[in-house]
């Protein structure tokens, strides 16, 4: 059995690569924050809505 040698890929650090990684990290973080905010908004929104609905109305 011969041992296969994998081709070595050389990645040159360029500004294009750096900006690509920066934008990717930004969008991943934005997505994570959007999911967390959406869950918090749904939970707190339904809680506040239920609390407001349970309050007695004032007679006029």
C-alpha positions in Angstrom: 0.0 0.0 0.0 1.4 3.3 -1.0 0.8 6.3 1.1 -0.9 9.1 -0.8 0.4 12.5 -0.4 -2.2 15.2 -0.2 -1.6 18.4 -2.2 -0.6 21.3 -0.1 -2.8 24.3 -0.6 -1.0 27.6 -0.1 -3.4 30.4 1.1 -1.9 33.8 0.7 -3.2 36.3 3.3 -4.7 39.1 1.2 -7.0 42.0 2.0 -9.7 40.3 0.0 -9.5 37.2 2.2 -9.5 39.4 5.3 -12.6 41.4 4.3 -14.3 38.2 3.3 -13.7 36.7 6.7 -14.7 39.9 8.4 -18.1 40.1 6.6 -18.7 36.4 7.2 -18.1 36.8 10.9 -20.3 40.0 10.9 -23.3 38.2 9.3 -23.0 35.1 11.5 -23.0 37.3 14.6 -25.9 39.4 13.2 -27.9 36.2 12.6 -27.2 34.9 16.1 -28.2 38.2 17.7 -31.4 38.3 15.5 -32.4 34.8 16.7 -31.7 35.6 20.3 -33.6 39.0 20.0 -36.5 37.2 18.2 -36.9 34.6 21.0 -36.7 37.3 23.7 -39.2 39.5 21.8 -41.6 36.5 21.4 -41.4 35.5 25.1 -41.5 39.0 26.6 -44.1 40.2 24.1 -46.5 37.4 24.9 -45.9 37.8 28.6 -46.6 41.6 28.5 -49.6 41.0 26.2 -51.1 38.4 28.6 -50.5 40.8 31.5 -52.2 43.7 29.7 -55.2 41.5 28.8 -55.6 40.4 32.4 -55.8 44.0 33.7 -59.3 45.2 34.6 -60.7 47.9 32.3 -61.7 51.2 33.8 -65.4 52.0 33.6 -66.2 55.3 31.8 
